[in-house]
Amino acid sequence: MILTVTLNPSVDISYRSDTFSLDKVNRIADVSKTAGGKGLNVARVLRQLGEDTAATGFLGGSLGAFIRTGISSQGIKDFFVKIDGETRNCIAVIHEGRQTEILEAGPSISKNESSQFIDAFSEYVQNVEVVTISGSLPKGLVKDFYAKLIKTANSNDTPVLLDTKGELLARTLEHADKPWLIKPNLDELADLVGEKPTDEKQICDALKQIKGGVPWVVVTTGALGAFVKHEETLYRVGIPAVDAVNPVGSGDAVMAGFAAGLAQGLKGETFIKYGLAMGVLNAMEAQTGFVNPEKVSWCMEQIRVDSI
């Protein structure tokens, strides 16, 4: 089983309209409401790949109940911890080729709720093969909360794939217990090394600066592909040119691909191709956090991996 961690999930509400006017009534007919959060996108893709999947984090109130119903209907096991606060909404208004987002901060987690989660997580990691951790921390949690989770998982020999950014990523990597894989984009890589790389040489130099026990570093660069560091070996990865319908969530799909590939025992270039194929396939779908499993083999054949 693969466990995905989303500590600050949301109900994602999408409003689509040809026009949008401030200070006026806007009537929207095209509305979608889904269980949201980076880790839940990971969980959905894992299920589409046929993986036994559970999701955990904090959920509260009627919106939390909505998410529980949604993930259960998709075959994702519900390992969420109940909190007193209300789970947040995240609203996207898509109009005239633009997207306006209204993101709630979410609930504040109490010390008691934090302790309950740590206790529950300590039990979960004894029964899962892989853990993914995605996104930001809700209010109330200490900045080294991810480091605590990684230490707990490592003590059970359960590898952790981490997708977060900025100070939270840098602070987590300062601890002795490291994640098994991290997946920064170029901006997030810049946060780690102090300067945004702009060409292949600078990306490789930046990757070499990331030391200290993270076996896999995957730097996604959108349509240009990715750069991967495994131990001391660097790879350049070229991906096929496709008509991108909706690239949102492709990074989460990549996380799912690497988690599933690890659980399946894939190695080397096959492992890299499998993980990155999911980002390409997600971009080809209209819905966020969706891939077509029937196209996996085709996509892997189109991906080129070269050692640098």
C-alpha positions in Angstrom: 0.0 0.0 0.0 1.1 3.6 -0.7 0.2 6.3 1.8 -0.3 9.9 0.6 -0.1 12.8 3.1 -2.0 16.0 2.5 -2.1 18.0 5.8 -4.0 21.0 4.4 -6.5 19.6 1.9 -9.4 21.6 0.4 -12.6 21.4 -1.5 -11.6 22.7 -4.9 -14.4 24.7 -6.5 -14.0 25.7 -10.2 -16.3 28.3 -11.8 -16.0 28.6 -15.6 -17.5 31.6 -17.4 -17.1 33.4 -20.6 -17.0 36.7 -18.7 -16.5 37.8 -15.1 -17.4 41.3 -13.8 -16.4 42.9 -10.5 -19.1 44.6 -8.4 -21.8 42.8 -10.4 -23.8 39.5 -10.1 -22.1 36.7 -12.0 -24.3 33.7 -12.6 -22.2 30.5 -13.2 -23.6 27.4 -14.8 -20.3 25.5 -15.2 -19.3 24.5 -11.7 -17.2 21.6 -10.4 -16.4 20.6 -6.8 -13.7 18.0 -6.0 -11.6 16.8 -3.2 -8.4 18.9 -3.6 -4.9 19.1 -2.4 -1.6 18.0 -4.0 -1.5 14.7 -2.1 -5.1 13.8 -3.1 -4.1 14.4 -6.7 -1.3 11.9 -6.1 -3.7 9.4 -4.6 -6.1 9.6 -7.5 -3.4 8.9 -10.1 -2.1 6.0 -7.9 -5.5 4.4 -8.0 -5.7 4.9 -11.8 -2.4 3.0 -11.9 -4.0 0.1 -9.9 -2.1 0.8 -6.7 -3.6 0.1 -3.3 -3.7 3.6 -1.9 -4.6 5.4 1.4 -4.7 9.1 2.1 -4.1 10.9 5.4 -4.0 14.4 6.8 -6.5 16.6 8.7 -10.2 16.9 7.9 -13.0 18.7 9.7 -16.6 19.9 9.3 -19.0 19.4 6.4 -16.3 20.1 3.8 -14.1 17.4 5.4 -17.1 15.0 5.2 -17.4 15.9 1.5 -13.8 14.9 0.9 -14.1 11.7 2.8 -17.1 10.7 0.6 -15.2 11.7 -2.6 -12.1 9.7 -1.9 -13.9 6.6 -0.7 -15.9 6.6 -3.9 -12.6 6.5 -5.8 -11.3 3.5 -3.8 -8.9 5.5 -1.7 -8.7 4.3 1.9 -9.5 7.1 4.4 -6.8 7.4 7.0 -7.5 11.1 7.8 -7.5 12.4 11.3 -10.7 14.3 12.4 -10.2 17.9 13.7 -12.5 20.5 15.2 -11.8 23.1 12.6 -13.4 23.3 9.2 -11.6 22.2 6.1 -11.0 25.0 3.6 -12.3 25.9 0.2 -10.1 26.8 -2.7 -11.9 28.7 -5.5 -10.8 29.1 -9.1 -12.7 31.4 -11.4 -11.8 30.6 -15.0 -12.8 33.4 -17.4 -11.6 34.9 -20.7 -8.5 32.8 -20.8 -7.5 33.8 -17.3 -7.8 32.1 -13.9 -8.5 34.0 -10.7 -7.9 32.0 -7.5 -9.3 32.6 -4.0 -7.5 30.3 -1.5 -8.6 30.0 2.1 -5.9 29.6 4.7 -7.5 26.6 6.3 -8.0 25.5 9.9 -5.5 25.9 12.7 -4.3 22.5 14.1 -4.2 22.2 17.9 -1.3 20.5 19.8 -3.6 17.7 20.7 -4.6 17.1 17.0 -1.0 17.3 16.0 -0.1 14.6 18.6 -3.0 12.4 17.4 -1.7 12.6 13.9 1.8 11.7 14.8 0.5 8.7 16.8 -1.7 7.6 13.9 1.1 8.1 11.3 3.5 6.0 13.5 1.1 3.1 13.1 0.4 3.7 9.4 4.0 3.5 8.3 4.4 0.1 9.7 1.9 -1.2 7.2 2.7 0.7 4.0 5.5 0.3 1.4 5.9 4.0 0.3 4.8 7.4 1.7 4.4 10.6 -0.3 4.1 14.0 1.4 2.9 16.9 -0.6 2.1 20.6 -0.2 2.1 23.1 2.7 1.6 22.9 6.4 -1.6 24.2 8.0 -1.5 26.7 10.7 -0.6 25.5 14.2 2.1 22.9 13.1 5.8 23.4 13.8 8.1 24.1 10.9 9.9 20.7 11.3 6.7 18.7 11.2 7.6 17.0 7.9 11.0 16.2 9.4 9.3 14.4 12.2 7.2 12.3 9.8 10.3 11.4 7.7 12.2 10.3 10.8 9.3 8.1 11.9 9.0 6.6 8.4 12.8 6.0 8.1 12.8 4.3 11.5 10.4 1.8 9.9 12.4 1.6 6.6 9.6 3.2 4.7 10.8 5.5 1.9 9.3 9.0 1.7 8.8 11.0 -1.4 8.6 14.7 -0.6 7.1 17.5 -2.7 7.1 20.9 -1.0 9.0 24.1 -1.5 10.7 27.2 -0.1 11.7 27.4 3.6 9.7 24.3 4.4 11.8 22.2 2.0 15.1 23.7 3.0 14.4 23.3 6.7 13.3 19.7 6.2 16.5 18.8 4.4 18.6 20.3 7.3 17.6 17.3 9.5 19.5 14.1 9.7 16.7 12.0 8.4 16.2 12.7 4.7 13.4 11.9 2.2 14.1 9.2 -0.4 13.1 11.6 -3.2 12.4 15.3 -3.7 10.8 16.9 -6.7 11.5 20.6 -7.0 10.8 22.7 -10.1 13.3 25.3 -11.2 11.9 28.0 -8.9 12.0 25.6 -6.0 15.5 24.5 -6.9 16.5 28.2 -6.8 15.1 28.4 -3.2 17.5 25.6 -2.2 20.7 26.9 -3.9 20.1 30.6 -3.8 20.0 31.3 -7.6 17.6 30.2 -10.4 19.5 28.2 -13.0 18.7 29.2 -16.6 20.6 26.5 -18.6 21.6 22.9 -18.5 25.0 23.5 -17.0 23.5 25.7 -14.2 20.9 23.1 -13.5 23.5 20.4 -13.2 25.7 22.6 -11.0 22.7 23.3 -8.7 21.9 19.6 -8.5 25.4 18.8 -7.4 25.0 21.2 -4.5 22.2 19.1 -3.1 24.1 16.6 -0.9 23.5 14.8 2.3 21.6 11.6 1.7 18.7 12.3 -0.7 19.1 9.4 -3.1 16.8 10.9 -5.8 16.3 14.5 -6.9 13.9 15.1 -9.8 13.8 18.7 -11.2 10.8 19.2 -13.6 11.1 21.9 -16.2 7.7 21.7 -17.9 7.6 21.0 -21.6 11.4 20.8 -21.7 11.4 17.6 -19.6 13.4 17.1 -16.5 16.8 16.6 -14.9 17.3 13.8 -12.5 20.1 13.2 -9.9 20.4 9.7 -8.5 23.2 9.5 -6.0 26.1 11.0 -8.0 24.7 10.3 -11.5 22.9 13.0 -13.5 20.4 12.4 -16.2 18.7 14.7 -18.8 15.2 13.5 -19.7 13.4 14.5 -22.9 9.6 14.1 -23.0 7.3 13.9 -26.1 5.7 17.0 -27.4 1.9 16.7 -26.8 -1.1 19.0 -27.0 -1.4 20.0 -23.3 -5.1 20.2 -22.4 -4.5 20.9 -18.7 -1.0 20.8 -17.2 -2.3 21.6 -13.7 -1.4 18.7 -11.4 1.3 17.2 -13.6 3.8 17.5 -10.8 1.5 15.6 -8.5 1.1 12.9 -11.2 4.9 12.6 -11.4 5.0 12.0 -7.7 2.4 9.3 -8.1 4.5 7.7 -11.0 7.7 7.6 -8.9 5.8 6.2 -5.9 4.1 3.5 -8.0 7.4 2.7 -9.8 9.1 2.3 -6.4 6.4 0.0 -5.1 6.6 -2.0 -8.3 10.4 -2.4 -8.0 11.3 -0.5 -11.1 15.0 0.5 -11.5 17.2 2.9 -13.4 16.0 4.4 -16.6 12.7 2.4 -16.5 12.0 4.0 -13.1 12.7 7.5 -14.4 10.6 7.0 -17.6 7.7 5.6 -15.6 7.6 8.5 -13.1 7.9 11.3 -15.7 5.4 9.7 -18.1 2.6 10.4 -15.6 3.2 14.2 -15.8 2.9 14.0 -19.6 -0.3 11.9 -19.4 -1.8 14.2 -16.8 -1.3 17.3 -19.1 -3.2 15.4 -21.9 -6.3 15.2 -19.7 -8.9 17.9 -19.0 -9.3 16.8 -15.3 -6.6 17.5 -12.8 -4.9 14.5 -11.3 -5.9 12.1 -14.1 -4.0 9.8 -16.4 -4.9 7.2 -19.0 -3.2 4.0 -18.0 -3.6 2.6 -21.5 -1.1 5.2 -22.8 1.7 4.6 -20.2 3.7 2.2 -22.4 3.4 4.5 -25.4 4.5 7.5 -23.4 7.5 5.7 -21.8 8.7 4.7 -25.3 8.7 8.4 -26.3 10.8 9.5 -23.3 14.6 9.7 -23.7 17.0 9.4 -20.7 20.6 10.4 -21.2 23.3 10.4 -18.6 25.2 13.6 -18.3 
